Amino acid sequence: MKALRIYAGPAARQHIEQHGLRPQDVRTIPGAAGGPKGLILGPLDRFIFGRWLTQSSQPVDLVGASIGAWRLATACLSDPEAAFGRFEHDYVRQQFEVPPGQKRLSPHQLSERFAESLDTFYGGRIGEVLGHSRYRLHVVTSRGRHILGREGRARTPVGYLGAFASNSLHRKSLGAWLERCVFSTPGAALPFGTTDFRTRQHALSEANFNRVLQASCSIPFLLAAVHDIPGAPRGAYWDGGITDYHLHLDYQPVDEGIVLYPHFQQAVVPGWLDKGLRWRHKSTRFLDRMVVLAPNPDWVKTLPHGKLPDRKDFIRFANDAQARISAWGQATREATRLSDEFEAWLGDDGRSRDILPL
């Protein structure tokens, strides 16, 4: 049984049939929100950024939300293979000790600890990310509007209830409550159209980088919003996955290039509030030039507890952090099959026969 499945939109499939998939074809790489599920992509990240894309020289846009933004910012560090190794090590082994007298950490306590981890991980190295010679990073956040413009004990749940109801009727109506706010490498244009959803773009800088990355990972009610990011309008900024869970964007790669998407599933779900709206999980023309690399669902069943790592594991193993660390470590080790199979597929003359429709 193969661990990797490869899906492609119609234009991407035609390109592969004619030219194969070469590192110089890649113009955009998205990174989805999804918390610990993204750990399964570590070996693919190390191969793609550490060994494969190094064989080409074209600029590449990296578009990420939440853990996807953290992964892709890591790709911009020098020696990305080592950087991804450290990212995986630190993420798998994170533990949250609860002070005496508390049942759980508050959102502000979790946010403080997360901010400390970002300071440690990127300390003194933000310039490497922003000044990368090839990679243009785009970090997606969700900026609250009106009642969600500031975080509050009453206004936040009321605002998200309104956002949920509006989104259920029409995705664009979510824009009345939240807007897509993208922070990019200075001077980099967005590699996707923005007529689908209310969008702003601002520049990443040394002054705002960590706060932007923290905002993109700030799940409502679990972590605190990040307020008033330097270089952007005042307001509350939350997880980029709320507006763009799996970055189902109107990709417009230059020179008919390829959007290469290491993902933890086939479906590219538009927003976090669309998870239960199955009719929004289908492919659209936005993904015509996309190639998705995803784990085979049957292979996933062979991993510890028959699933990918996820946030619920913090509850499942609340009293046994070492058991969670062991399960996540085993899953990430098993995931080397994904990168091994992708590398073998790249060298297979009959590779197009293994492609599934996206």
Backbone torsions as a table, in degrees:
resi	resn	phi	psi	omega
1	MET	NA	129.7	178.6
2	LYS	-79.0	144.8	178.2
3	ALA	-84.8	-28.5	-173.0
4	LEU	-104.9	137.5	168.2
5	ARG	-118.8	143.1	-178.9
6	ILE	-120.3	122.3	-179.8
7	TYR	-116.5	148.9	-179.6
8	ALA	-146.4	144.4	170.4
9	GLY	-71.5	166.8	-173.7
10	PRO	-59.8	-42.5	-179.5
11	ALA	-69.2	-37.4	178.8
12	ALA	-66.9	-40.5	179.5
13	ARG	-63.4	-42.9	179.0
14	GLN	-62.1	-40.7	178.8
15	HIS	-60.7	-45.2	-178.2
16	ILE	-66.0	-38.1	178.5
17	GLU	-63.0	-32.8	-177.3
18	GLN	-89.2	-36.4	-170.9
19	HIS	-125.2	-8.7	-168.9
20	GLY	77.6	-171.4	175.1
21	LEU	-116.6	112.2	-177.1
22	ARG	-112.7	152.5	-179.1
23	PRO	-58.8	-32.3	-179.4
24	GLN	-72.4	-9.3	178.3
25	ASP	-80.5	-20.5	-171.9
26	VAL	-78.9	126.5	178.8
27	ARG	-115.4	-26.1	-176.6
28	THR	-143.1	140.8	173.8
29	ILE	-131.0	116.6	175.2
30	PRO	-88.1	159.5	174.6
31	GLY	-136.7	114.1	-172.0
32	ALA	-76.8	155.1	163.8
33	ALA	-70.9	162.2	179.4
34	GLY	150.6	8.7	175.7
35	GLY	58.4	-138.1	-174.6
36	PRO	-60.0	-17.3	177.3
37	LYS	-56.8	-31.5	-179.4
38	GLY	-65.1	-16.2	179.1
39	LEU	-61.6	-29.8	-176.3
40	ILE	-65.6	-15.1	-177.1
41	LEU	-93.6	1.7	-176.9
42	GLY	-54.7	-50.4	179.3
43	PRO	-62.1	-37.3	175.5
44	LEU	-63.0	-43.2	178.7
45	ASP	-59.5	-44.3	-177.8
46	ARG	-65.2	-38.8	179.3
47	PHE	-70.8	-48.4	-174.9
48	ILE	-63.5	-49.7	-174.9
49	PHE	-86.9	-26.4	-176.5
50	GLY	-90.1	-25.8	-173.2
51	ARG	-131.5	-34.0	-171.1
52	TRP	-90.1	-54.6	-178.8
53	LEU	-65.8	-19.3	178.1
54	THR	-65.9	-12.5	178.4
55	GLN	-83.9	1.8	-179.6
56	SER	-130.3	177.7	-175.0
57	SER	-136.0	0.5	-176.3
58	GLN	-72.9	153.3	173.9
59	PRO	-64.9	146.5	179.0
60	VAL	-132.8	130.0	176.2
61	ASP	-88.1	129.8	178.8
62	LEU	-112.2	116.3	-174.7
63	VAL	-115.9	114.7	-174.9
64	GLY	-134.9	151.9	173.0
65	ALA	-129.8	139.6	175.7
66	SER	56.6	-128.4	-179.0
67	ILE	-61.5	-27.6	176.9
68	GLY	-63.7	-38.2	177.1
69	ALA	-67.3	-39.7	178.6
70	TRP	-63.3	-44.2	178.0
71	ARG	-59.9	-47.8	-173.7
72	LEU	-73.7	-29.1	172.2
73	ALA	-65.8	-35.1	177.2
74	THR	-65.0	-34.6	178.6
75	ALA	-62.4	-22.7	-177.5
76	CYS	-85.4	-5.5	178.1
77	LEU	-78.2	153.5	175.3
78	SER	-65.7	145.8	-175.1
79	ASP	56.1	65.7	-176.1
80	PRO	-61.0	-30.5	178.6
81	GLU	-61.8	-44.8	177.9
82	ALA	-67.0	-39.2	-179.5
83	ALA	-64.0	-41.6	177.8
84	PHE	-67.7	-34.3	176.2
85	GLY	-61.7	-42.0	178.3
86	ARG	-68.6	-41.4	178.3
87	PHE	-56.1	-49.3	-178.8
88	GLU	-63.2	-45.9	-179.4
89	HIS	-57.8	-48.4	-176.4
90	ASP	-68.8	-39.6	-177.2
91	TYR	-68.5	-44.2	-178.2
92	VAL	-62.9	-37.5	-172.5
93	ARG	-94.1	6.7	179.2
94	GLN	-65.5	138.3	178.7
95	GLN	-135.6	148.3	-177.0
96	PHE	-124.6	94.9	179.0
97	GLU	-77.3	130.2	-177.6
98	VAL	-90.9	128.3	179.4
99	PRO	-60.1	152.2	177.8
100	PRO	-54.6	137.5	178.9
101	GLY	90.9	-6.6	177.5
102	GLN	-111.9	146.8	175.4
103	LYS	-85.5	-30.4	-179.6
104	ARG	-154.4	164.0	176.2
105	LEU	-74.9	144.2	175.8
106	SER	-75.7	161.2	176.5
107	PRO	-54.6	-38.2	-179.3
108	HIS	-70.1	-36.8	177.1
109	GLN	-65.5	-42.9	177.6
110	LEU	-62.4	-41.1	-179.0
111	SER	-65.2	-39.1	178.0
112	GLU	-61.8	-42.0	-179.3
113	ARG	-69.5	-36.8	178.4
114	PHE	-66.6	-42.0	178.4
115	ALA	-59.4	-39.8	178.5
116	GLU	-63.8	-39.8	-179.6
117	SER	-66.9	-37.5	177.3
118	LEU	-66.8	-41.1	177.9
119	ASP	-59.9	-39.9	179.9
120	THR	-69.2	-43.4	-174.5
121	PHE	-69.7	-44.4	-175.0
122	TYR	-103.1	6.3	-177.7
123	GLY	-53.1	120.8	178.8
124	GLY	75.2	5.2	-173.7
125	ARG	-123.6	7.3	-179.0
126	ILE	-62.2	-34.3	178.4
127	GLY	-59.7	-33.2	177.2
128	GLU	-62.5	-40.1	-178.2
129	VAL	-69.4	-50.6	-175.1
130	LEU	-72.6	-24.6	-176.6
131	GLY	-104.0	15.7	-178.5
132	HIS	-58.5	138.7	-174.9
133	SER	-69.4	-22.2	-174.9
134	ARG	-124.4	-36.2	-170.1
135	TYR	-91.2	130.2	177.7
136	ARG	-111.5	110.1	-173.3
137	LEU	-87.3	137.0	176.4
138	HIS	-129.4	112.0	-177.9
139	VAL	-102.0	121.9	-176.8
140	VAL	-92.4	129.5	172.8
141	THR	-126.2	166.3	176.9
142	SER	-115.6	114.6	-178.4
143	ARG	-96.9	126.9	179.9
144	GLY	-70.1	146.7	177.4
145	ARG	-122.8	151.2	176.7
146	HIS	54.9	-118.1	-176.7
147	ILE	-62.3	-27.4	178.5
148	LEU	-89.3	8.2	-179.8
149	GLY	-68.2	-22.3	172.5
150	ARG	-134.6	148.8	177.2
151	GLU	-81.0	141.5	179.2
152	GLY	-160.3	156.4	-175.1
153	ARG	-58.9	-37.3	-179.3
154	ALA	-98.5	-44.2	-171.9
155	ARG	-68.0	-32.2	-178.7
156	THR	-65.8	-51.1	178.0
157	PRO	-64.3	-36.2	178.1
158	VAL	-65.4	-43.2	179.9
159	GLY	-63.3	-43.4	-179.7
160	TYR	-72.1	-27.9	173.2
161	LEU	-64.3	-42.8	176.5
162	GLY	-65.0	-39.5	178.6
163	ALA	-63.4	-41.6	179.6
164	PHE	-62.8	-45.4	-178.8
165	ALA	-65.1	-43.4	-179.2
166	SER	-65.3	-43.9	-179.2
167	ASN	-62.8	-34.3	179.7
168	SER	-62.2	-30.7	179.7
169	LEU	-81.5	-44.6	-178.2
170	HIS	-161.1	130.5	-176.5
171	ARG	-58.9	-39.8	-178.3
172	LYS	-62.1	-27.7	-178.4
173	SER	-69.6	-16.0	173.8
174	LEU	-60.9	-25.0	-179.5
175	GLY	-64.1	-14.0	175.3
176	ALA	-72.6	-19.4	-175.6
177	TRP	-111.5	-33.3	-176.3
178	LEU	-143.1	148.8	174.8
179	GLU	-127.1	149.3	175.2
180	ARG	-72.4	124.0	178.9
181	CYS	-125.1	112.2	-173.2
182	VAL	-106.1	128.8	176.4
183	PHE	-106.9	123.1	-169.4
184	SER	-122.7	156.4	168.5
185	THR	-48.3	130.8	-176.5
186	PRO	-50.1	129.1	177.8
187	GLY	87.1	-6.4	-177.3
188	ALA	-84.8	129.6	175.8
189	ALA	-80.2	152.5	177.6
190	LEU	-68.0	137.0	-179.1
191	PRO	-88.8	20.1	179.9
192	PHE	-146.6	155.0	176.5
193	GLY	-74.3	159.1	-175.4
194	THR	-126.1	18.9	178.7
195	THR	-77.2	-11.5	-177.9
196	ASP	-77.3	-25.5	-172.4
197	PHE	-158.9	148.1	179.3
198	ARG	-56.6	124.0	-170.4
199	THR	-138.8	141.3	169.5
200	ARG	-124.9	153.9	173.7
201	GLN	-129.4	136.7	178.2
202	HIS	-137.1	164.8	-176.9
203	ALA	-88.3	138.0	168.0
204	LEU	-73.3	149.9	178.6
205	SER	-152.1	168.9	175.3
206	GLU	-58.6	-33.5	-175.4
207	ALA	-74.0	-27.8	-174.5
208	ASN	-116.9	-4.9	-170.4
209	PHE	-54.2	-55.0	-176.7
210	ASN	-63.6	-37.2	-179.8
211	ARG	-69.8	-35.8	176.9
212	VAL	-64.9	-47.5	-179.1
213	LEU	-63.5	-38.7	177.3
214	GLN	-65.5	-42.0	178.5
215	ALA	-60.5	-42.2	-177.5
216	SER	-64.3	-19.5	-179.8
217	CYS	-105.4	4.6	-172.1
218	SER	-88.2	91.8	-180.0
219	ILE	-69.1	126.6	-179.4
220	PRO	-55.6	139.6	177.7
221	PHE	75.2	-18.3	176.7
222	LEU	-97.6	-43.2	173.9
223	LEU	-122.5	159.8	179.0
224	ALA	-77.8	148.2	173.8
225	ALA	-65.2	156.1	173.5
226	VAL	-100.2	122.7	-175.3
227	HIS	-101.4	143.1	167.3
228	ASP	54.5	64.5	179.3
229	ILE	-70.5	131.2	178.3
230	PRO	-56.4	136.4	178.4
231	GLY	84.5	9.4	-179.0
232	ALA	-143.4	163.7	179.7
233	PRO	-59.6	150.3	175.8
234	ARG	-60.5	152.8	177.9
235	GLY	146.6	179.6	178.5
236	ALA	-96.6	130.5	-179.0
237	TYR	-115.8	129.1	-178.8
238	TRP	-121.6	-175.4	-179.4
239	ASP	-48.1	128.5	178.7
240	GLY	-64.4	-19.2	178.9
241	GLY	-69.3	-17.2	179.6
242	ILE	-63.8	-48.3	177.4
243	THR	-83.1	-32.6	-173.0
244	ASP	-140.0	75.5	-174.6
245	TYR	-58.1	-54.6	-180.0
246	HIS	-116.6	16.1	173.1
247	LEU	59.4	52.2	174.6
248	HIS	-81.6	78.8	-170.9
249	LEU	-110.1	163.1	179.4
250	ASP	-81.8	74.3	-174.9
251	TYR	-65.0	136.5	-178.6
252	GLN	-132.9	66.2	-177.9
253	PRO	-65.7	140.0	-178.6
254	VAL	-71.7	156.5	174.8
255	ASP	54.8	33.3	179.4
256	GLU	53.7	40.3	180.0
257	GLY	-76.5	-177.1	-175.2
258	ILE	-108.5	141.3	170.3
259	VAL	-96.7	108.3	-177.9
260	LEU	-97.4	122.6	-170.2
261	TYR	-125.4	92.7	168.0
262	PRO	-68.1	117.9	-171.6
263	HIS	-137.1	161.6	-178.8
264	PHE	-97.5	7.6	174.8
265	GLN	-162.6	171.6	-179.4
266	GLN	-75.0	-46.6	-173.1
267	ALA	-67.3	138.5	176.1
268	VAL	-109.7	90.9	-172.8
269	VAL	-79.5	131.7	-175.1
270	PRO	-60.2	-63.2	-176.6
271	GLY	-126.1	162.7	-178.9
272	TRP	-59.8	-35.4	-179.8
273	LEU	-75.8	-4.5	178.0
274	ASP	-93.9	2.3	-175.6
275	LYS	-56.1	-39.4	-178.7
276	GLY	-90.2	-2.0	-177.9
277	LEU	-99.2	83.2	-169.5
278	ARG	-58.5	-29.1	-178.0
279	TRP	-69.0	-13.1	177.0
280	ARG	-95.0	6.9	-179.1
281	HIS	-92.8	-0.9	-176.6
282	LYS	-78.8	156.9	176.0
283	SER	-71.1	152.0	176.2
284	THR	-132.1	-179.6	179.5
285	ARG	-62.3	-21.9	178.2
286	PHE	-56.3	-27.3	-172.0
287	LEU	-104.7	16.4	-174.8
288	ASP	-59.3	-32.5	-176.6
289	ARG	-105.2	23.8	-175.8
290	MET	-101.2	140.7	170.4
291	VAL	-118.2	120.6	-179.9
292	VAL	-103.5	127.6	173.7
293	LEU	-105.2	113.8	-173.5
294	ALA	-139.2	151.6	178.3
295	PRO	-69.0	142.2	175.1
296	ASN	-65.2	124.9	-179.7
297	PRO	-55.1	-33.4	178.6
298	ASP	-69.3	-35.7	176.0
299	TRP	-67.6	-38.0	178.9
300	VAL	-56.3	-34.9	-179.4
301	LYS	-64.8	-16.7	179.0
302	THR	-86.8	-8.5	179.9
303	LEU	-76.5	166.1	178.2
304	PRO	-52.0	127.8	-179.5
305	HIS	65.3	14.5	173.0
306	GLY	67.1	29.9	-177.2
307	LYS	-158.4	171.0	172.7
308	LEU	-75.7	155.8	170.3
309	PRO	-55.4	143.5	176.8
310	ASP	-151.5	171.8	-175.8
311	ARG	-63.8	-27.2	179.8
312	LYS	-63.6	-18.5	178.8
313	ASP	-65.5	-25.9	176.4
314	PHE	-65.2	-29.3	176.5
315	ILE	-83.7	-45.1	-179.4
316	ARG	-55.6	-40.8	-176.8
317	PHE	-110.6	33.3	-175.7
318	ALA	-56.2	-33.2	-177.7
319	ASN	-104.2	9.2	-179.1
320	ASP	-150.7	73.6	-177.4
321	ALA	-60.5	-33.6	-178.5
322	GLN	-65.8	-32.0	177.4
323	ALA	-67.5	-39.4	176.2
324	ARG	-65.2	-45.8	179.9
325	ILE	-59.5	-40.6	179.3
326	SER	-65.2	-44.2	-179.5
327	ALA	-65.1	-43.4	179.3
328	TRP	-66.9	-39.0	178.8
329	GLY	-62.9	-41.7	178.7
330	GLN	-64.6	-41.8	-179.7
331	ALA	-61.9	-42.5	-179.0
332	THR	-69.6	-32.4	176.0
333	ARG	-68.4	-42.5	178.0
334	GLU	-62.4	-28.4	-176.2
335	ALA	-69.0	-8.3	174.8
336	THR	-60.6	-22.3	176.9
337	ARG	-62.4	-32.8	-179.7
338	LEU	-62.7	-46.4	-179.1
339	SER	-72.4	-36.9	178.6
340	ASP	-62.5	-42.9	-178.8
341	GLU	-71.0	-34.9	177.0
342	PHE	-65.9	-43.4	178.5
343	GLU	-61.8	-41.9	178.5
344	ALA	-65.9	-39.1	179.3
345	TRP	-62.9	-38.8	-179.9
346	LEU	-60.9	-29.8	-178.9
347	GLY	-95.4	6.7	-177.2
348	ASP	-94.1	121.0	179.8
349	ASP	-62.7	-24.9	-179.8
350	GLY	-100.0	27.3	-172.5
351	ARG	-60.5	-31.1	-175.4
352	SER	-64.0	-23.8	-178.6
353	ARG	-71.0	-17.4	-178.3
354	ASP	-92.1	0.6	-175.9
355	ILE	-83.8	134.1	176.9
356	LEU	-103.1	151.1	178.1
357	PRO	-68.1	138.8	-179.8
358	LEU	-79.1	NA	NA
